[in-house]
Amino acid sequence: MDKKPRLGSDPLSWIKKTKGKGTGKTAKKHTSKPVSQQAGKTARQTNSKTKEEDTKKATYYIDRKLIKSLKRLGIDTERDLSSLVNEAIGDLIKKYKQ
Protein backbone atom coordinates (compact mmCIF):
# COMPACT_ATOMS: atom_id res chain seq x y z
CA MET A 1 0.00 0.00 0.00
CA ASP A 2 1.40 3.40 -1.04
CA LYS A 3 1.71 6.12 1.54
CA LYS A 4 -0.13 9.38 0.89
CA PRO A 5 2.15 12.35 0.18
CA ARG A 6 2.96 14.44 3.22
CA LEU A 7 2.22 18.13 3.38
CA GLY A 8 4.92 20.04 1.55
CA SER A 9 5.83 17.17 -0.74
CA ASP A 10 5.34 17.18 -4.48
CA PRO A 11 1.55 17.03 -5.02
CA LEU A 12 2.01 15.37 -8.40
CA SER A 13 4.37 12.67 -7.17
CA TRP A 14 1.61 10.04 -7.30
CA ILE A 15 1.29 10.70 -11.05
CA LYS A 16 5.00 10.15 -11.53
CA LYS A 17 4.84 6.92 -9.53
CA THR A 18 1.94 5.53 -11.58
CA LYS A 19 3.43 6.53 -14.92
CA GLY A 20 3.52 3.47 -17.14
CA LYS A 21 1.53 1.24 -14.77
CA GLY A 22 -1.55 -0.34 -16.29
CA THR A 23 -3.36 2.56 -17.97
CA GLY A 24 -0.79 3.35 -20.61
CA LYS A 25 -1.42 7.07 -20.08
CA THR A 26 1.40 9.38 -19.20
CA ALA A 27 1.17 12.52 -17.12
CA LYS A 28 1.21 15.80 -18.98
CA LYS A 29 3.64 18.42 -17.78
CA HIS A 30 2.03 21.77 -17.13
CA THR A 31 3.63 24.52 -19.12
CA SER A 32 2.46 28.06 -18.73
CA LYS A 33 2.48 30.53 -21.58
CA PRO A 34 4.08 33.94 -21.30
CA VAL A 35 1.59 36.59 -20.17
CA SER A 36 1.59 38.16 -23.63
CA GLN A 37 0.29 34.89 -25.14
CA GLN A 38 -2.41 34.20 -22.54
CA ALA A 39 -5.99 34.85 -23.57
CA GLY A 40 -7.92 37.65 -21.92
CA LYS A 41 -4.95 39.77 -20.84
CA THR A 42 -5.06 43.49 -21.46
CA ALA A 43 -2.17 45.53 -22.80
CA ARG A 44 -1.71 47.02 -19.32
CA GLN A 45 -1.27 43.54 -17.85
CA THR A 46 1.14 42.36 -20.53
CA ASN A 47 3.40 45.39 -20.14
CA SER A 48 3.53 45.32 -16.35
CA LYS A 49 6.75 43.33 -16.00
CA THR A 50 8.55 46.19 -14.25
CA LYS A 51 5.55 46.71 -11.97
CA GLU A 52 5.60 43.04 -10.92
CA GLU A 53 9.14 43.47 -9.63
CA ASP A 54 8.00 46.27 -7.29
CA THR A 55 4.84 44.57 -6.03
CA LYS A 56 4.02 42.00 -3.38
CA LYS A 57 0.89 39.90 -3.14
CA ALA A 58 -1.22 40.64 -0.04
CA THR A 59 -4.50 39.23 1.20
CA TYR A 60 -6.96 41.26 3.28
CA TYR A 61 -10.59 41.01 4.30
CA ILE A 62 -12.66 43.73 2.63
CA ASP A 63 -16.33 44.52 3.11
CA ARG A 64 -18.45 42.90 0.38
CA LYS A 65 -20.13 46.21 -0.53
CA LEU A 66 -16.72 47.84 -1.03
CA ILE A 67 -15.57 45.00 -3.28
CA LYS A 68 -18.71 45.27 -5.38
CA SER A 69 -18.27 49.05 -5.72
CA LEU A 70 -14.59 48.60 -6.53
CA LYS A 71 -15.38 46.07 -9.28
CA ARG A 72 -17.95 48.45 -10.81
CA LEU A 73 -15.44 51.30 -10.69
CA GLY A 74 -12.87 49.06 -12.38
CA ILE A 75 -15.28 48.31 -15.21
CA ASP A 76 -16.32 51.95 -15.59
CA THR A 77 -12.73 53.25 -15.63
CA GLU A 78 -11.26 50.23 -17.49
CA ARG A 79 -8.65 49.75 -14.77
CA ASP A 80 -7.66 46.61 -12.90
CA LEU A 81 -8.53 46.23 -9.24
CA SER A 82 -4.90 46.26 -8.11
CA SER A 83 -4.30 49.72 -9.53
CA LEU A 84 -7.49 51.03 -7.90
CA VAL A 85 -6.55 49.55 -4.52
CA ASN A 86 -3.00 50.91 -4.81
CA GLU A 87 -4.37 54.38 -5.56
CA ALA A 88 -6.81 54.22 -2.64
CA ILE A 89 -4.13 53.09 -0.19
CA GLY A 90 -1.75 55.78 -1.46
CA ASP A 91 -4.43 58.45 -0.96
CA LEU A 92 -5.14 57.16 2.55
CA ILE A 93 -1.45 57.28 3.49
CA LYS A 94 -1.16 60.86 2.15
CA LYS A 95 -4.24 61.86 4.14
CA TYR A 96 -2.84 60.64 7.46
CA LYS A 97 0.75 61.84 6.89
CA GLN A 98 -0.37 65.49 6.90
Backbone torsions as a table, in degrees:
resi	resn	phi	psi	omega
1	MET	NA	129.1	-179.9
2	ASP	-76.7	143.5	175.2
3	LYS	-79.4	147.5	175.5
4	LYS	-74.2	147.5	179.7
5	PRO	-64.3	142.0	178.8
6	ARG	-81.0	159.1	177.7
7	LEU	-58.3	130.9	-179.7
8	GLY	95.5	-9.6	178.1
9	SER	-85.3	174.9	-179.4
10	ASP	-66.4	116.0	-176.5
11	PRO	-68.4	-16.9	-179.6
12	LEU	-102.0	11.5	-177.0
13	SER	-64.0	-31.5	179.4
14	TRP	-65.0	-30.5	177.1
15	ILE	-68.3	-42.8	-179.2
16	LYS	-63.8	-36.8	-178.9
17	LYS	-70.0	-33.4	-177.2
18	THR	-90.5	-2.1	-178.3
19	LYS	-59.5	123.6	177.5
20	GLY	85.2	2.3	179.2
21	LYS	-100.0	110.2	168.9
22	GLY	75.8	-58.8	-170.3
23	THR	-77.0	-27.1	-178.1
24	GLY	81.8	-4.8	179.1
25	LYS	-88.5	146.5	176.0
26	THR	-114.1	152.6	-178.8
27	ALA	-74.3	136.7	176.7
28	LYS	-84.1	139.1	174.2
29	LYS	-84.5	136.7	178.6
30	HIS	-81.7	123.4	175.8
31	THR	-122.7	128.0	179.6
32	SER	-94.6	148.2	179.1
33	LYS	-86.3	155.1	172.4
34	PRO	-59.9	152.6	-176.7
35	VAL	-55.0	-37.1	-178.0
36	SER	-65.7	-20.3	-179.3
37	GLN	-99.5	-7.2	-179.3
38	GLN	-77.3	142.9	-179.6
39	ALA	-72.8	145.6	173.7
40	GLY	83.8	5.4	179.6
41	LYS	-90.3	139.1	177.9
42	THR	-86.5	167.2	179.0
43	ALA	-61.0	-36.3	179.6
44	ARG	-62.2	-39.2	-179.0
45	GLN	-73.9	-33.4	-178.3
46	THR	-75.7	-25.4	-178.5
47	ASN	-99.3	17.4	-174.6
48	SER	-99.0	25.9	-178.0
49	LYS	-60.6	-41.8	179.5
50	THR	-69.5	-32.7	177.4
51	LYS	-65.8	-38.5	-178.6
52	GLU	-61.4	-30.5	-179.9
53	GLU	-70.7	-26.1	-177.9
54	ASP	-100.1	7.3	-176.5
55	THR	-114.0	162.0	176.1
56	LYS	-139.6	136.8	179.3
57	LYS	-72.9	134.5	179.3
58	ALA	-137.8	147.1	179.9
59	THR	-121.7	128.3	179.7
60	TYR	-138.2	157.2	174.4
61	TYR	-90.2	125.8	-178.7
62	ILE	-125.8	140.7	178.9
63	ASP	-54.5	136.8	-177.1
64	ARG	-57.4	-38.9	180.0
65	LYS	-64.6	-38.1	178.3
66	LEU	-66.3	-40.0	178.8
67	ILE	-63.2	-44.2	-179.9
68	LYS	-61.2	-45.2	178.5
69	SER	-64.3	-39.2	179.9
70	LEU	-65.0	-41.3	178.5
71	LYS	-64.1	-41.3	177.7
72	ARG	-63.3	-43.2	178.8
73	LEU	-62.1	-39.7	177.4
74	GLY	-61.1	-40.7	178.3
75	ILE	-68.1	-45.7	-178.3
76	ASP	-63.7	-38.2	-176.3
77	THR	-96.4	-3.0	-177.9
78	GLU	55.9	44.1	178.2
79	ARG	-123.3	153.5	178.2
80	ASP	-80.5	160.0	-175.1
81	LEU	-64.6	-34.7	-179.7
82	SER	-61.1	-42.5	-179.9
83	SER	-67.6	-36.1	177.6
84	LEU	-66.6	-42.2	179.4
85	VAL	-66.8	-42.0	178.2
86	ASN	-60.6	-41.9	178.4
87	GLU	-64.0	-43.6	-179.5
88	ALA	-63.8	-42.6	179.5
89	ILE	-66.7	-41.7	177.5
90	GLY	-59.6	-43.5	178.0
91	ASP	-63.5	-39.9	179.3
92	LEU	-64.3	-41.7	179.1
93	ILE	-64.9	-43.5	177.3
94	LYS	-59.9	-41.6	-178.7
95	LYS	-59.7	-44.3	-175.2
96	TYR	-87.3	-10.9	176.0
97	LYS	-79.0	-20.7	-176.7
98	GLN	-69.7	NA	NA
